[in-house]
Amino acid sequence: MPSTSVETPPTADDASLSHGLKQRHLSMIALGGVIGAGLFVGSGAGIAAAGPSIVLAYTLSGLLVMLVMRMLGEMSAAYPSSGSFSAHAERAIGPWAGFTAGWSFWVLLCTAVGLEGIGAAKIVTGWLPGTPEWAWVALFMVVFCGTNLAAVKNFGEFEFWFAALKVGAITLFLVLGVLAVAGVLPGTDSPGTSHLTDFLPNGGEGLVIGLLASVFAYGGLETVTIAAAESEDPVKGVASAVRTAMWRIALFYVGSMAVIVTLAPWDSPAVVEKGPYVAALDHLGIPGAGQLMNVVVLVALLSAMNANIYGASRIGYSLVRRGQGPKALGRVSGGVPRIAVLASSVFGFLCVLLSYWRPDDVFSWLLNMIGAVILVVWIFIAVSQLRLRRRLEREEPGKLVVRMWAFPWLTWVALAGMAAVFVLMAREPNTRVQLYSTGGMTLALAAVGYAWQRTRSRS
């Protein structure tokens, strides 16, 4: 049974945080949050494996993500909290569930900060050869740690302009791509369907690899529900972000994949080496377009660093305020959990150092450990929504501002989809080790959380 501590008002753990994010910040975070580093950087390997069927892979995983976001939106509109799904899991299932979901996601975000810093540094050193990568990573970490240590509106402003640039760039890419496909872009010939003739070049196995790559490319959409707790109107912000998620996923993810595989040969080495967006623009022969897209990829990586430091600090802060971590992380000054920001940044930089010191064992072990965390989080979201929806209908129906479609059937469909992804991961040698490593970490956290819960209930 959940402890009585979670029956406090839903925003009690956020009482000390400022509410400096305006609706324009939240709207753009929701819009730009869909366009993550995984889309620009990670989609190339999926295209190389699945070929044109990557469009089907992104459509299937996109449908699953839409269901997850709808469930999360329902709970976050009813109970706005910087702990987001972690606080919902604690309320619905018990403190051990909130502990497990929250700390596993914290590790994921902090590790992702390091990975994104490394990716951004590689782009900059490509432009400025001879400069050390670690120095650029350190610079980025200092900048975004400083941004997040200041007022939350600074984070909002950074993300607003980062998101505006990403949205503008990918919209321009889609317009140019559609014009080229239609044969009306000056100086280019329409490829027609010549690149789409072999829809499943590597059979079902290639589609599975593409599907797994697409699932993890969607990670990061949850940040908007964390940020909403510090906005002027959390309920309105969450409701708006969730309701527009469908067309954003369809346009930016599925739409861009369709344009890329139509314009450029899926088996071109440049798709993986340069990235699919750069490869598609280079294939059109638009002068300087490829390098311009590299700037956009850099912005996407920096945006992800900024958002992940923010998300990790707020998840950590919420956990501690609910009695599930070191009390120091819960200290707030100027409306910002500065110790939590510093801890999240330090852990992210430690991941960067591990990638240099022990790339073959410790760092690869860490990467495997977080490989399937997002699926674990989604399962907690679905189970929490199943339990909280009944409670809301019975006790507080007025809080159901956002409702999950066709409840409970589509929630069960989503859970079945997640189970299917786990099965597919177990079948693939490259992802099987991630599944087992993430499973080990999840079980360890669950055991610690359950022991803590029992100790607290006795006292």
VENLIN-V887835 format. One line per field, one symbol per residue. phi: phi as a letter, one per 20 degrees, with the letter a starting at -180 (. if undefined). burial: I if it has 9 or more other ideal C-beta (glycine too) atoms within 8 Angstrom, else O. A space follows every 50 residues. Layout:
phi = ???
burial = ???
This chain:
phi = .ffffeefggdffdgeffdeeeffffffffffffeeffffeeffffffee mgfffffffffffffgfffffffgffffcfbfelfffffffedqgfffff fffffffgffffgfffffffffffffecfnefffffgffffffeffgfff ffffgffgfgfgfgffffffffgfffffffffndegncdffmdfedfdfc fdmfffffffffffgffegoffgffffgfdefcgffffgffffeffffff ffeffffffffeedffefgffefeofffffffffmfgmffffffffffff ffffggffffffffffffgffemcrgfgfefccmmcffffffffffffff fffffefcfecffffffffegdgffffffffffffgefgffffedcffee fddfflfeffffffffffffffffffeegfdfffffffgfffffffffff fffffffff
burial = OIIOOIOOOIIOIIOOIIOIIIIOIIIIIIIIIIIIIIIIIIIIIIIIII IIIIIIIIIIIIOIIIIIIIIIIIIIIIIIIIIIIIIIIIIIIIIIIIII IIIIIIIIIIIIIIIIIIIIIIIIIOOOOOIOIIOIIIOIIOOIIOIIIO IIIIIIIIIIOIIIIIIOIIOOIIOIIIIIIOOOIOOIOOIOOOIIOOOI IIOOOIIIIIIIIIIIIIIIIIIIIIIIIIIOOIIOIIIIIIIIIOOIII IIIIIIIIIIIIIIOIOIOIIOOIIIIIIIIIIIOIOOIIOIIIOIIIII IIIIIIIIIIIIIIIIIIIIOIOIIOOOIIIIOOIIIIIIIIIIIOIIII IIOIIOOOOOOOIIIIIIIIIIIIIIIIIIIIIIIIIIIOIIOOOOOOII OIOIOOIOOIIOIIIOIIOOIIOIIIOIOOIIIIIOIIIIIIOOIIOIII OIIOOIOOO
